[in-house]
Amino acid sequence: MSQTIINPETLLRLPKVLQRFPVSRSDWYSGVRAGKYPAPVKLGERSVAWRASDIEALIDSLPLAR
């Protein structure tokens, strides 16, 4: 599988986050509220994104599937 190198300062909107971490939208937001997933960065009144570095750290912290 090819890996895309993402600038750690990049902000990812939810569709891109869910491409990297395949859970449902509602499961993602439940995990954010529970502290299981990283909190978003507020971009505006109704707009949020996540730091690419936070998403990569989350993925790296998961055990590898065997």
PQR file with spaces between the fields and no chain letter, atoms N, CA, C, O and H, PARSE charges and radii, in Angstrom:
ATOM       1  N    MET     1       0.851   -1.170    0.000 -0.4000 1.5000
ATOM       2  CA   MET     1       0.000    0.000    0.000 -0.0000 2.0000
ATOM       3  C    MET     1       0.897    1.233    0.000  0.5500 1.7000
ATOM       4  O    MET     1       1.824    1.322    0.805 -0.5500 1.4000
ATOM       5  N    SER     2       0.635    2.170   -0.880 -0.4000 1.5000
ATOM       6  CA   SER     2       1.428    3.393   -0.900 -0.0000 2.0000
ATOM       7  C    SER     2       0.928    4.330    0.181  0.5500 1.7000
ATOM       8  O    SER     2      -0.267    4.397    0.469 -0.5500 1.4000
ATOM       9  H    SER     2      -0.118    2.097   -1.534  0.4000 1.0000
ATOM      10  N    GLN     3       1.861    5.047    0.769 -0.4000 1.5000
ATOM      11  CA   GLN     3       1.499    5.985    1.817 -0.0000 2.0000
ATOM      12  C    GLN     3       1.707    7.397    1.313  0.5500 1.7000
ATOM      13  O    GLN     3       2.707    7.697    0.661 -0.5500 1.4000
ATOM      14  H    GLN     3       2.832    4.993    0.535  0.4000 1.0000
ATOM      15  N    THR     4       0.764    8.253    1.617 -0.4000 1.5000
ATOM      16  CA   THR     4       0.867    9.650    1.251 -0.0000 2.0000
ATOM      17  C    THR     4       1.556   10.390    2.380  0.5500 1.7000
ATOM      18  O    THR     4       1.178   10.248    3.543 -0.5500 1.4000
ATOM      19  H    THR     4      -0.048    8.010    2.147  0.4000 1.0000
ATOM      20  N    ILE     5       2.554   11.170    2.047 -0.4000 1.5000
ATOM      21  CA   ILE     5       3.228   11.983    3.047 -0.0000 2.0000
ATOM      22  C    ILE     5       2.459   13.288    3.161  0.5500 1.7000
ATOM      23  O    ILE     5       2.257   13.995    2.173 -0.5500 1.4000
ATOM      24  H    ILE     5       2.861   11.286    1.102  0.4000 1.0000
ATOM      25  N    ILE     6       2.033   13.598    4.383 -0.4000 1.5000
ATOM      26  CA   ILE     6       1.244   14.794    4.630 -0.0000 2.0000
ATOM      27  C    ILE     6       2.043   15.720    5.531  0.5500 1.7000
ATOM      28  O    ILE     6       2.629   15.281    6.521 -0.5500 1.4000
ATOM      29  H    ILE     6       2.198   13.024    5.185  0.4000 1.0000
ATOM      30  N    ASN     7       2.067   16.993    5.188 -0.4000 1.5000
ATOM      31  CA   ASN     7       2.700   17.993    6.030 -0.0000 2.0000
ATOM      32  C    ASN     7       2.023   17.960    7.397  0.5500 1.7000
ATOM      33  O    ASN     7       0.796   18.033    7.464 -0.5500 1.4000
ATOM      34  H    ASN     7       1.592   17.349    4.384  0.4000 1.0000
ATOM      35  N    PRO     8       2.793   17.849    8.508 -0.5600 1.5000
ATOM      36  CA   PRO     8       2.180   17.742    9.830  0.2800 2.0000
ATOM      37  C    PRO     8       1.354   18.965   10.223  0.5500 1.7000
ATOM      38  O    PRO     8       0.510   18.875   11.116 -0.5500 1.4000
ATOM      39  N    GLU     9       1.581   20.097    9.576 -0.4000 1.5000
ATOM      40  CA   GLU     9       0.810   21.300    9.876 -0.0000 2.0000
ATOM      41  C    GLU     9      -0.494   21.351    9.077  0.5500 1.7000
ATOM      42  O    GLU     9      -1.299   22.265    9.263 -0.5500 1.4000
ATOM      43  H    GLU     9       2.266   20.171    8.851  0.4000 1.0000
ATOM      44  N    THR    10      -0.702   20.398    8.210 -0.4000 1.5000
ATOM      45  CA   THR    10      -1.903   20.351    7.388 -0.0000 2.0000
ATOM      46  C    THR    10      -3.126   20.113    8.262  0.5500 1.7000
ATOM      47  O    THR    10      -3.079   19.340    9.219 -0.5500 1.4000
ATOM      48  H    THR    10      -0.048   19.656    8.059  0.4000 1.0000
ATOM      49  N    LEU    11      -4.211   20.780    7.925 -0.4000 1.5000
ATOM      50  CA   LEU    11      -5.482   20.542    8.601 -0.0000 2.0000
ATOM      51  C    LEU    11      -6.359   19.704    7.686  0.5500 1.7000
ATOM      52  O    LEU    11      -6.486   19.985    6.495 -0.5500 1.4000
ATOM      53  H    LEU    11      -4.249   21.408    7.148  0.4000 1.0000
ATOM      54  N    LEU    12      -6.962   18.673    8.262 -0.4000 1.5000
ATOM      55  CA   LEU    12      -7.805   17.757    7.498 -0.0000 2.0000
ATOM      56  C    LEU    12      -9.258   17.940    7.895  0.5500 1.7000
ATOM      57  O    LEU    12      -9.591   17.963    9.080 -0.5500 1.4000
ATOM      58  H    LEU    12      -6.859   18.444    9.230  0.4000 1.0000
ATOM      59  N    ARG    13     -10.118   18.069    6.901 -0.4000 1.5000
ATOM      60  CA   ARG    13     -11.555   18.111    7.162 -0.0000 2.0000
ATOM      61  C    ARG    13     -12.033   16.677    7.380  0.5500 1.7000
ATOM      62  O    ARG    13     -11.325   15.726    7.049 -0.5500 1.4000
ATOM      63  H    ARG    13      -9.848   18.050    5.938  0.4000 1.0000
ATOM      64  N    LEU    14     -13.217   16.526    7.930 -0.4000 1.5000
ATOM      65  CA   LEU    14     -13.712   15.212    8.343 -0.0000 2.0000
ATOM      66  C    LEU    14     -13.688   14.154    7.238  0.5500 1.7000
ATOM      67  O    LEU    14     -13.285   13.026    7.523 -0.5500 1.4000
ATOM      68  H    LEU    14     -13.792   17.299    8.199  0.4000 1.0000
ATOM      69  N    PRO    15     -14.090   14.439    6.003 -0.5600 1.5000
ATOM      70  CA   PRO    15     -14.027   13.378    4.983  0.2800 2.0000
ATOM      71  C    PRO    15     -12.613   12.812    4.797  0.5500 1.7000
ATOM      72  O    PRO    15     -12.453   11.608    4.596 -0.5500 1.4000
ATOM      73  N    LYS    16     -11.595   13.668    4.862 -0.4000 1.5000
ATOM      74  CA   LYS    16     -10.209   13.189    4.734 -0.0000 2.0000
ATOM      75  C    LYS    16      -9.790   12.393    5.966  0.5500 1.7000
ATOM      76  O    LYS    16      -9.071   11.401    5.847 -0.5500 1.4000
ATOM      77  H    LYS    16     -11.726   14.645    5.025  0.4000 1.0000
ATOM      78  N    VAL    17     -10.235   12.822    7.150 -0.4000 1.5000
ATOM      79  CA   VAL    17      -9.931   12.076    8.376 -0.0000 2.0000
ATOM      80  C    VAL    17     -10.520   10.677    8.274  0.5500 1.7000
ATOM      81  O    VAL    17      -9.859    9.692    8.601 -0.5500 1.4000
ATOM      82  H    VAL    17     -10.819   13.629    7.246  0.4000 1.0000
ATOM      83  N    LEU    18     -11.766   10.594    7.820 -0.4000 1.5000
ATOM      84  CA   LEU    18     -12.438    9.297    7.747 -0.0000 2.0000
ATOM      85  C    LEU    18     -11.876    8.406    6.641  0.5500 1.7000
ATOM      86  O    LEU    18     -12.077    7.192    6.669 -0.5500 1.4000
ATOM      87  H    LEU    18     -12.303   11.394    7.554  0.4000 1.0000
ATOM      88  N    GLN    19     -11.179    8.989    5.670 -0.4000 1.5000
ATOM      89  CA   GLN    19     -10.460    8.167    4.681 -0.0000 2.0000
ATOM      90  C    GLN    19      -9.265    7.492    5.343  0.5500 1.7000
ATOM      91  O    GLN    19      -8.933    6.350    5.024 -0.5500 1.4000
ATOM      92  H    GLN    19     -11.017    9.975    5.646  0.4000 1.0000
ATOM      93  N    ARG    20      -8.624    8.198    6.261 -0.4000 1.5000
ATOM      94  CA   ARG    20      -7.437    7.665    6.939 -0.0000 2.0000
ATOM      95  C    ARG    20      -7.811    6.735    8.092  0.5500 1.7000
ATOM      96  O    ARG    20      -7.081    5.793    8.401 -0.5500 1.4000
ATOM      97  H    ARG    20      -8.893    9.125    6.520  0.4000 1.0000
ATOM      98  N    PHE    21      -8.953    7.008    8.723 -0.4000 1.5000
ATOM      99  CA   PHE    21      -9.386    6.272    9.910 -0.0000 2.0000
ATOM     100  C    PHE    21     -10.844    5.875    9.693  0.5500 1.7000
ATOM     101  O    PHE    21     -11.746    6.614   10.088 -0.5500 1.4000
ATOM     102  H    PHE    21      -9.545    7.773    8.472  0.4000 1.0000
ATOM     103  N    PRO    22     -11.086    4.726    9.075 -0.5600 1.5000
ATOM     104  CA   PRO    22     -12.436    4.385    8.610  0.2800 2.0000
ATOM     105  C    PRO    22     -13.409    3.966    9.719  0.5500 1.7000
ATOM     106  O    PRO    22     -13.547    2.784   10.036 -0.5500 1.4000
ATOM     107  N    VAL    23     -14.066    4.947   10.284 -0.4000 1.5000
ATOM     108  CA   VAL    23     -15.191    4.717   11.186 -0.0000 2.0000
ATOM     109  C    VAL    23     -16.325    5.601   10.674  0.5500 1.7000
ATOM     110  O    VAL    23     -16.106    6.455    9.815 -0.5500 1.4000
ATOM     111  H    VAL    23     -13.954    5.907   10.026  0.4000 1.0000
ATOM     112  N    SER    24     -17.514    5.402   11.186 -0.4000 1.5000
ATOM     113  CA   SER    24     -18.625    6.250   10.746 -0.0000 2.0000
ATOM     114  C    SER    24     -18.475    7.647   11.335  0.5500 1.7000
ATOM     115  O    SER    24     -17.764    7.855   12.318 -0.5500 1.4000
ATOM     116  H    SER    24     -17.691    4.708   11.884  0.4000 1.0000
ATOM     117  N    ARG    25     -19.150    8.580   10.720 -0.4000 1.5000
ATOM     118  CA   ARG    25     -19.127    9.973   11.190 -0.0000 2.0000
ATOM     119  C    ARG    25     -19.601   10.067   12.648  0.5500 1.7000
ATOM     120  O    ARG    25     -18.979   10.752   13.460 -0.5500 1.4000
ATOM     121  H    ARG    25     -19.728    8.411    9.921  0.4000 1.0000
ATOM     122  N    SER    26     -20.694    9.382   12.974 -0.4000 1.5000
ATOM     123  CA   SER    26     -21.220    9.445   14.343 -0.0000 2.0000
ATOM     124  C    SER    26     -20.274    8.770   15.335  0.5500 1.7000
ATOM     125  O    SER    26     -20.110    9.259   16.453 -0.5500 1.4000
ATOM     126  H    SER    26     -21.199    8.825   12.314  0.4000 1.0000
ATOM     127  N    ASP    27     -19.646    7.653   14.945 -0.4000 1.5000
ATOM     128  CA   ASP    27     -18.662    7.004   15.816 -0.0000 2.0000
ATOM     129  C    ASP    27     -17.463    7.919   16.046  0.5500 1.7000
ATOM     130  O    ASP    27     -16.922    7.974   17.150 -0.5500 1.4000
ATOM     131  H    ASP    27     -19.779    7.256   14.036  0.4000 1.0000
ATOM     132  N    TRP    28     -17.049    8.638   14.998 -0.4000 1.5000
ATOM     133  CA   TRP    28     -15.916    9.553   15.135 -0.0000 2.0000
ATOM     134  C    TRP    28     -16.233   10.638   16.169  0.5500 1.7000
ATOM     135  O    TRP    28     -15.444   10.879   17.083 -0.5500 1.4000
ATOM     136  H    TRP    28     -17.489    8.593   14.101  0.4000 1.0000
ATOM     137  N    TYR    29     -17.384   11.287   16.020 -0.4000 1.5000
ATOM     138  CA   TYR    29     -17.738   12.361   16.951 -0.0000 2.0000
ATOM     139  C    TYR    29     -17.961   11.832   18.367  0.5500 1.7000
ATOM     140  O    TYR    29     -17.662   12.535   19.332 -0.5500 1.4000
ATOM     141  H    TYR    29     -18.024   11.091   15.278  0.4000 1.0000
ATOM     142  N    SER    30     -18.477   10.615   18.514 -0.4000 1.5000
ATOM     143  CA   SER    30     -18.607   10.004   19.842 -0.0000 2.0000
ATOM     144  C    SER    30     -17.229    9.795   20.461  0.5500 1.7000
ATOM     145  O    SER    30     -17.027   10.041   21.650 -0.5500 1.4000
ATOM     146  H    SER    30     -18.719   10.044   17.729  0.4000 1.0000
ATOM     147  N    GLY    31     -16.284    9.340   19.642 -0.4000 1.5000
ATOM     148  CA   GLY    31     -14.916    9.148   20.113 -0.0000 2.0000
ATOM     149  C    GLY    31     -14.240   10.454   20.497  0.5500 1.7000
ATOM     150  O    GLY    31     -13.474   10.499   21.459 -0.5500 1.4000
ATOM     151  H    GLY    31     -16.448    9.141   18.676  0.4000 1.0000
ATOM     152  N    VAL    32     -14.517   11.515   19.753 -0.4000 1.5000
ATOM     153  CA   VAL    32     -13.962   12.834   20.090 -0.0000 2.0000
ATOM     154  C    VAL    32     -14.514   13.276   21.444  0.5500 1.7000
ATOM     155  O    VAL    32     -13.757   13.725   22.304 -0.5500 1.4000
ATOM     156  H    VAL    32     -15.140   11.478   18.971  0.4000 1.0000
ATOM     157  N    ARG    33     -15.836   13.150   21.641 -0.4000 1.5000
ATOM     158  CA   ARG    33     -16.447   13.548   22.921 -0.0000 2.0000
ATOM     159  C    ARG    33     -15.907   12.720   24.081  0.5500 1.7000
ATOM     160  O    ARG    33     -15.752   13.235   25.188 -0.5500 1.4000
ATOM     161  H    ARG    33     -16.452   12.785   20.943  0.4000 1.0000
ATOM     162  N    ALA    34     -15.621   11.444   23.839 -0.4000 1.5000
ATOM     163  CA   ALA    34     -15.123   10.550   24.885 -0.0000 2.0000
ATOM     164  C    ALA    34     -13.622   10.716   25.134  0.5500 1.7000
ATOM     165  O    ALA    34     -13.087   10.141   26.081 -0.5500 1.4000
ATOM     166  H    ALA    34     -15.747   11.026   22.939  0.4000 1.0000
ATOM     167  N    GLY    35     -12.945   11.492   24.297 -0.4000 1.5000
ATOM     168  CA   GLY    35     -11.504   11.669   24.451 -0.0000 2.0000
ATOM     169  C    GLY    35     -10.691   10.566   23.797  0.5500 1.7000
ATOM     170  O    GLY    35      -9.473   10.508   23.963 -0.5500 1.4000
ATOM     171  H    GLY    35     -13.380   11.959   23.527  0.4000 1.0000
ATOM     172  N    LYS    36     -11.347    9.702   23.064 -0.4000 1.5000
ATOM     173  CA   LYS    36     -10.680    8.585   22.383 -0.0000 2.0000
ATOM     174  C    LYS    36      -9.946    9.062   21.126  0.5500 1.7000
ATOM     175  O    LYS    36      -8.904    8.516   20.764 -0.5500 1.4000
ATOM     176  H    LYS    36     -12.337    9.749   22.929  0.4000 1.0000
ATOM     177  N    TYR    37     -10.500   10.084   20.466 -0.4000 1.5000
ATOM     178  CA   TYR    37      -9.925   10.655   19.252 -0.0000 2.0000
ATOM     179  C    TYR    37      -9.575   12.116   19.507  0.5500 1.7000
ATOM     180  O    TYR    37     -10.143   12.730   20.410 -0.5500 1.4000
ATOM     181  H    TYR    37     -11.347   10.527   20.761  0.4000 1.0000
ATOM     182  N    PRO    38      -8.656   12.686   18.734 -0.5600 1.5000
ATOM     183  CA   PRO    38      -8.231   14.070   18.978  0.2800 2.0000
ATOM     184  C    PRO    38      -9.350   15.090   18.761  0.5500 1.7000
ATOM     185  O    PRO    38     -10.256   14.894   17.951 -0.5500 1.4000
ATOM     186  N    ALA    39      -9.252   16.167   19.504 -0.4000 1.5000
ATOM     187  CA   ALA    39     -10.215   17.267   19.374 -0.0000 2.0000
ATOM     188  C    ALA    39      -9.918   18.053   18.100  0.5500 1.7000
ATOM     189  O    ALA    39      -8.764   18.151   17.681 -0.5500 1.4000
ATOM     190  H    ALA    39      -8.516   16.326   20.162  0.4000 1.0000
ATOM     191  N    PRO    40     -10.945   18.605   17.496 -0.5600 1.5000
ATOM     192  CA   PRO    40     -10.737   19.394   16.280  0.2800 2.0000
ATOM     193  C    PRO    40     -10.240   20.798   16.594  0.5500 1.7000
ATOM     194  O    PRO    40     -10.296   21.268   17.730 -0.5500 1.4000
ATOM     195  N    VAL    41      -9.754   21.447   15.548 -0.4000 1.5000
ATOM     196  CA   VAL    41      -9.375   22.857   15.588 -0.0000 2.0000
ATOM     197  C    VAL    41     -10.539   23.621   14.979  0.5500 1.7000
ATOM     198  O    VAL    41     -11.000   23.283   13.889 -0.5500 1.4000
ATOM     199  H    VAL    41      -9.709   21.066   14.625  0.4000 1.0000
ATOM     200  N    LYS    42     -11.010   24.632   15.663 -0.4000 1.5000
ATOM     201  CA   LYS    42     -12.143   25.418   15.159 -0.0000 2.0000
ATOM     202  C    LYS    42     -11.640   26.406   14.117  0.5500 1.7000
ATOM     203  O    LYS    42     -10.759   27.219   14.397 -0.5500 1.4000
ATOM     204  H    LYS    42     -10.635   24.906   16.549  0.4000 1.0000
ATOM     205  N    LEU    43     -12.200   26.333   12.921 -0.4000 1.5000
ATOM     206  CA   LEU    43     -11.815   27.225   11.828 -0.0000 2.0000
ATOM     207  C    LEU    43     -12.754   28.416   11.711  0.5500 1.7000
ATOM     208  O    LEU    43     -12.370   29.471   11.205 -0.5500 1.4000
ATOM     209  H    LEU    43     -12.915   25.672   12.693  0.4000 1.0000
ATOM     210  N    GLY    44     -13.949   28.249   12.165 -0.4000 1.5000
ATOM     211  CA   GLY    44     -14.966   29.291   12.078 -0.0000 2.0000
ATOM     212  C    GLY    44     -16.135   28.895   12.945  0.5500 1.7000
ATOM     213  O    GLY    44     -16.049   27.945   13.724 -0.5500 1.4000
ATOM     214  H    GLY    44     -14.261   27.393   12.576  0.4000 1.0000
ATOM     215  N    GLU    45     -17.218   29.616   12.814 -0.4000 1.5000
ATOM     216  CA   GLU    45     -18.388   29.360   13.648 -0.0000 2.0000
ATOM     217  C    GLU    45     -18.927   27.942   13.478  0.5500 1.7000
ATOM     218  O    GLU    45     -19.345   27.314   14.451 -0.5500 1.4000
ATOM     219  H    GLU    45     -17.288   30.388   12.182  0.4000 1.0000
ATOM     220  N    ARG    46     -18.918   27.440   12.251 -0.4000 1.5000
ATOM     221  CA   ARG    46     -19.468   26.103   11.983 -0.0000 2.0000
ATOM     222  C    ARG    46     -18.504   25.230   11.200  0.5500 1.7000
ATOM     223  O    ARG    46     -18.924   24.375   10.421 -0.5500 1.4000
ATOM     224  H    ARG    46     -18.578   27.950   11.461  0.4000 1.0000
ATOM     225  N    SER    47     -17.226   25.443   11.403 -0.4000 1.5000
ATOM     226  CA   SER    47     -16.234   24.725   10.613 -0.0000 2.0000
ATOM     227  C    SER    47     -15.088   24.261   11.501  0.5500 1.7000
ATOM     228  O    SER    47     -14.510   25.052   12.245 -0.5500 1.4000
ATOM     229  H    SER    47     -16.885   26.138   12.036  0.4000 1.0000
ATOM     230  N    VAL    48     -14.764   22.972   11.419 -0.4000 1.5000
ATOM     231  CA   VAL    48     -13.654   22.414   12.184 -0.0000 2.0000
ATOM     232  C    VAL    48     -12.785   21.553   11.273  0.5500 1.7000
ATOM     233  O    VAL    48     -13.204   21.142   10.191 -0.5500 1.4000
ATOM     234  H    VAL    48     -15.234   22.329   10.814  0.4000 1.0000
ATOM     235  N    ALA    49     -11.576   21.294   11.733 -0.4000 1.5000
ATOM     236  CA   ALA    49     -10.650   20.404   11.033 -0.0000 2.0000
ATOM     237  C    ALA    49      -9.748   19.778   12.089  0.5500 1.7000
ATOM     238  O    ALA    49      -9.746   20.199   13.246 -0.5500 1.4000
ATOM     239  H    ALA    49     -11.236   21.627   12.612  0.4000 1.0000
ATOM     240  N    TRP    50      -8.991   18.781   11.686 -0.4000 1.5000
ATOM     241  CA   TRP    50      -8.071   18.109   12.592 -0.0000 2.0000
ATOM     242  C    TRP    50      -6.658   18.254   12.063  0.5500 1.7000
ATOM     243  O    TRP    50      -6.434   18.254   10.853 -0.5500 1.4000
ATOM     244  H    TRP    50      -8.993   18.439   10.746  0.4000 1.0000
ATOM     245  N    ARG    51      -5.698   18.377   12.985 -0.4000 1.5000
ATOM     246  CA   ARG    51      -4.289   18.446   12.589 -0.0000 2.0000
ATOM     247  C    ARG    51      -3.879   17.083   12.039  0.5500 1.7000
ATOM     248  O    ARG    51      -4.154   16.049   12.647 -0.5500 1.4000
ATOM     249  H    ARG    51      -5.881   18.377   13.968  0.4000 1.0000
ATOM     250  N    ALA    52      -3.225   17.093   10.896 -0.4000 1.5000
ATOM     251  CA   ALA    52      -2.756   15.844   10.289 -0.0000 2.0000
ATOM     252  C    ALA    52      -1.836   15.105   11.251  0.5500 1.7000
ATOM     253  O    ALA    52      -1.860   13.875   11.313 -0.5500 1.4000
ATOM     254  H    ALA    52      -3.002   17.933   10.401  0.4000 1.0000
ATOM     255  N    SER    53      -1.026   15.844   12.000 -0.4000 1.5000
ATOM     256  CA   SER    53      -0.105   15.208   12.945 -0.0000 2.0000
ATOM     257  C    SER    53      -0.867   14.468   14.044  0.5500 1.7000
ATOM     258  O    SER    53      -0.423   13.409   14.487 -0.5500 1.4000
ATOM     259  H    SER    53      -1.006   16.842   11.949  0.4000 1.0000
ATOM     260  N    ASP    54      -2.003   15.003   14.492 -0.4000 1.5000
ATOM     261  CA   ASP    54      -2.814   14.322   15.508 -0.0000 2.0000
ATOM     262  C    ASP    54      -3.415   13.032   14.958  0.5500 1.7000
ATOM     263  O    ASP    54      -3.472   12.022   15.659 -0.5500 1.4000
ATOM     264  H    ASP    54      -2.364   15.864   14.133  0.4000 1.0000
ATOM     265  N    ILE    55      -3.859   13.066   13.713 -0.4000 1.5000
ATOM     266  CA   ILE    55      -4.454   11.874   13.098 -0.0000 2.0000
ATOM     267  C    ILE    55      -3.382   10.813   12.866  0.5500 1.7000
ATOM     268  O    ILE    55      -3.616    9.629   13.110 -0.5500 1.4000
ATOM     269  H    ILE    55      -3.813   13.887   13.144  0.4000 1.0000
ATOM     270  N    GLU    56      -2.214   11.232   12.397 -0.4000 1.5000
ATOM     271  CA   GLU    56      -1.117   10.277   12.189 -0.0000 2.0000
ATOM     272  C    GLU    56      -0.689    9.655   13.515  0.5500 1.7000
ATOM     273  O    GLU    56      -0.417    8.456   13.571 -0.5500 1.4000
ATOM     274  H    GLU    56      -2.024   12.194   12.199  0.4000 1.0000
ATOM     275  N    ALA    57      -0.625   10.457   14.589 -0.4000 1.5000
ATOM     276  CA   ALA    57      -0.261    9.930   15.907 -0.0000 2.0000
ATOM     277  C    ALA    57      -1.302    8.917   16.388  0.5500 1.7000
ATOM     278  O    ALA    57      -0.948    7.897   16.979 -0.5500 1.4000
ATOM     279  H    ALA    57      -0.847   11.431   14.544  0.4000 1.0000
ATOM     280  N    LEU    58      -2.567    9.195   16.140 -0.4000 1.5000
ATOM     281  CA   LEU    58      -3.633    8.262   16.502 -0.0000 2.0000
ATOM     282  C    LEU    58      -3.462    6.943   15.755  0.5500 1.7000
ATOM     283  O    LEU    58      -3.550    5.872   16.356 -0.5500 1.4000
ATOM     284  H    LEU    58      -2.854   10.024   15.661  0.4000 1.0000
ATOM     285  N    ILE    59      -3.222    7.015   14.468 -0.4000 1.5000
ATOM     286  CA   ILE    59      -3.046    5.809   13.658 -0.0000 2.0000
ATOM     287  C    ILE    59      -1.809    5.038   14.111  0.5500 1.7000
ATOM     288  O    ILE    59      -1.843    3.811   14.207 -0.5500 1.4000
ATOM     289  H    ILE    59      -3.150    7.885   13.979  0.4000 1.0000
ATOM     290  N    ASP    60      -0.722    5.749   14.388 -0.4000 1.5000
ATOM     291  CA   ASP    60       0.513    5.100   14.838 -0.0000 2.0000
ATOM     292  C    ASP    60       0.358    4.431   16.201  0.5500 1.7000
ATOM     293  O    ASP    60       1.072    3.476   16.506 -0.5500 1.4000
ATOM     294  H    ASP    60      -0.695    6.746   14.309  0.4000 1.0000
ATOM     295  N    SER    61      -0.567    4.923   17.020 -0.4000 1.5000
ATOM     296  CA   SER    61      -0.746    4.364   18.363 -0.0000 2.0000
ATOM     297  C    SER    61      -1.559    3.070   18.359  0.5500 1.7000
ATOM     298  O    SER    61      -1.600    2.358   19.363 -0.5500 1.4000
ATOM     299  H    SER    61      -1.147    5.699   16.772  0.4000 1.0000
ATOM     300  N    LEU    62      -2.201    2.768   17.241 -0.4000 1.5000
ATOM     301  CA   LEU    62      -3.026    1.565   17.160 -0.0000 2.0000
ATOM     302  C    LEU    62      -2.160    0.328   16.964  0.5500 1.7000
ATOM     303  O    LEU    62      -1.150    0.380   16.262 -0.5500 1.4000
ATOM     304  H    LEU    62      -2.168    3.346   16.426  0.4000 1.0000
ATOM     305  N    PRO    63      -2.553   -0.787   17.582 -0.5600 1.5000
ATOM     306  CA   PRO    63      -1.805   -2.028   17.338  0.2800 2.0000
ATOM     307  C    PRO    63      -1.998   -2.468   15.888  0.5500 1.7000
ATOM     308  O    PRO    63      -3.062   -2.263   15.302 -0.5500 1.4000
ATOM     309  N    LEU    64      -0.980   -3.062   15.330 -0.4000 1.5000
ATOM     310  CA   LEU    64      -1.057   -3.544   13.953 -0.0000 2.0000
ATOM     311  C    LEU    64      -1.939   -4.782   13.888  0.5500 1.7000
ATOM     312  O    LEU    64      -1.848   -5.666   14.740 -0.5500 1.4000
ATOM     313  H    LEU    64      -0.116   -3.228   15.806  0.4000 1.0000
ATOM     314  N    ALA    65      -2.777   -4.838   12.890 -0.4000 1.5000
ATOM     315  CA   ALA    65      -3.623   -6.018   12.689 -0.0000 2.0000
ATOM     316  C    ALA    65      -2.758   -7.157   12.166  0.5500 1.7000
ATOM     317  O    ALA    65      -1.866   -6.941   11.346 -0.5500 1.4000
ATOM     318  H    ALA    65      -2.851   -4.120   12.198  0.4000 1.0000
ATOM     319  N    ARG    66      -3.015   -8.328   12.628 -0.4000 1.5000
ATOM     320  CA   ARG    66      -2.220   -9.490   12.198 -0.0000 2.0000
ATOM     321  C    ARG    66      -3.065  -10.410   11.368  0.5500 1.7000
ATOM     322  O    ARG    66      -2.584  -11.446   10.910 -0.5500 1.4000
ATOM     323  H    ARG    66      -3.739   -8.503   13.295  0.4000 1.0000
